[in-house]
Amino acid sequence: MLKLYGFPVSNYANMVHLALLEKGLPFEYVPTVPEQSPELLAKSPRGKVPFLETPQGYLNETSVILDYLEDRGEGRPLLPADPYQKALVRALMKEIELYIELAARPMYAELLAGVTLPDAIRNKARDDLQAGFATLKRHGRFAPYVAGDSFTLADVVFLYSAELAARVGQKFFGLDLLGDFPAARALLATLGENPNVKTLAAQRDAAMPGFVAAMRAKYNPGKAAAG
Ligand SMILES: N[C@@H](CCC(=O)N[C@@H](CS)C(=O)NCC(=O)O)C(=O)O
């Protein structure tokens, strides 16, 4: 049986977790935090989660895992069959990851651990986030799903990237990145009603206080000790 390794606060792990649930594939969830131990690095070479255990061995990198799950040809397809339409969905997934998720990521240490980042990093994150949301607005179809009329992997990546990135924009830069993007807001609301999304959100929210405490202890022990 497939085994997914991750933890409930990880937005990347949640992408794979939701895809497995939506596809209806049997799998086991193995709670795992990222680390640089030889044991974990043997399974995930950069020490990150998620990674997937398959009958043939381990797989890492979320987009690769998502592709692998589709290529197995089991369960509900989350990519179109037509090669061009499939490539369009993949382009949207890549744009969301590169220009929204990774644009926001440097700010997570400040969001979750209270670390103050240098202005150069903050300014780059602000500019990249604005460009990333503009890219999605230009290219996403939102009819009502990111790539058109069907739920695809682009929605999975969008859900676990855009919400967090919009929080970063609001909290640190006073930007309402979804303010002039009603279709994206509506889609986030629709996706939020999905039962599997609700389950993963409840697990994330339950795990969040412990995760924040661990991040604060890691990045700013003095502050953590002071509460
Ligand atoms: N490129 C990786 C990114 C995964 C990633 O950044 N995972 C985070 C958790 S959301 C992690 O493991 N962070 C620990 C670290 O960077 O050392 C993927 O696509 O799976």
PDBQT file of the ligand as one rigid body, heavy atoms in Angstrom, charges set to zero:
ROOT
HETATM    1  N1  LIG A 301      10.100  21.129  -3.220  1.00  0.00    +0.000 N 
HETATM    2  C1  LIG A 301       9.463  20.383  -2.157  1.00  0.00    +0.000 C 
HETATM    3  C2  LIG A 301       9.087  21.362  -1.065  1.00  0.00    +0.000 C 
HETATM    4  C3  LIG A 301       8.488  20.664   0.160  1.00  0.00    +0.000 C 
HETATM    5  C4  LIG A 301       8.668  21.513   1.398  1.00  0.00    +0.000 C 
HETATM    6  O1  LIG A 301       9.182  22.637   1.362  1.00  0.00    +0.000 OA
HETATM    7  N2  LIG A 301       8.227  20.950   2.512  1.00  0.00    +0.000 N 
HETATM    8  C5  LIG A 301       8.390  21.633   3.773  1.00  0.00    +0.000 C 
HETATM    9  C6  LIG A 301       7.152  21.444   4.637  1.00  0.00    +0.000 C 
HETATM   10  S1  LIG A 301       5.787  22.325   3.943  1.00  0.00    +0.000 SA
HETATM   11  C7  LIG A 301       9.586  21.033   4.489  1.00  0.00    +0.000 C 
HETATM   12  O2  LIG A 301       9.761  19.844   4.496  1.00  0.00    +0.000 OA
HETATM   13  N3  LIG A 301      10.404  21.913   5.077  1.00  0.00    +0.000 N 
HETATM   14  C8  LIG A 301      11.542  21.519   5.836  1.00  0.00    +0.000 C 
HETATM   15  C9  LIG A 301      12.810  22.079   5.319  1.00  0.00    +0.000 C 
HETATM   16  O3  LIG A 301      12.792  22.916   4.408  1.00  0.00    +0.000 OA
HETATM   17  O4  LIG A 301      13.861  21.680   5.808  1.00  0.00    +0.000 OA
HETATM   18  C10 LIG A 301       8.249  19.646  -2.682  1.00  0.00    +0.000 C 
HETATM   19  O5  LIG A 301       7.741  20.032  -3.747  1.00  0.00    +0.000 OA
HETATM   20  O6  LIG A 301       7.796  18.660  -2.063  1.00  0.00    +0.000 OA
ENDROOT
TORSDOF 0
